């Protein structure tokens, strides 16, 4: 049992590190583990769960406030570029290559290649990296994509600067690379639509 206990400790610590919790006191955590196993814990599991939930909520709000502030400042500066157009919703874009023909509508299914980054340039997703374009109904994506792709024509390539309100806002995938309230940048090539 000693090696299994040690292995569980490694996995638990790795999980904490992956969540950015390097400042956790291992002595207090070991005491909590020991006390719970001995049925002498100073709080119930429900109380512990509530405390941990409040801690993570505060960390999320702290990270979100920073991302929101940085994103807003970025978008204000970006809007000053002569080649950037800003829509009524706040979506910003630059056509890199003009396409031809009609524009898709919100009910269209589009086929695109794209690269998504945070405002610091960190890539979080790319169909180019996967080596194949992706198809999806335009009404089933973030608002910034639904609006933005309707401004494109097949064969066109556009760079979108999407405010958090038109992206994932306060609720991105908790285990994903996008922080709450982050503005996103997408370079999108509209291959076709139907």
Secondary structure, DSSP 8 states (H G I E B T S, - for coil): -HHHHHHHHHHHHHHHHHTT-TT--HHHHHHHHHHHHTT--SS-HHHHHHHHHHHHHHHHHHHHHHHHHHHHHHHHHHTTSTT-EE-TTS-EEEEEE--EEEE--TT-EEEEEEEEEETTS-EEEEHHHHTS-EEEEGGGS-HHHHHHHTT-EET-EEEEEE-GGGTTTT-S-TTSS--TT--EEEEEEEEEE-
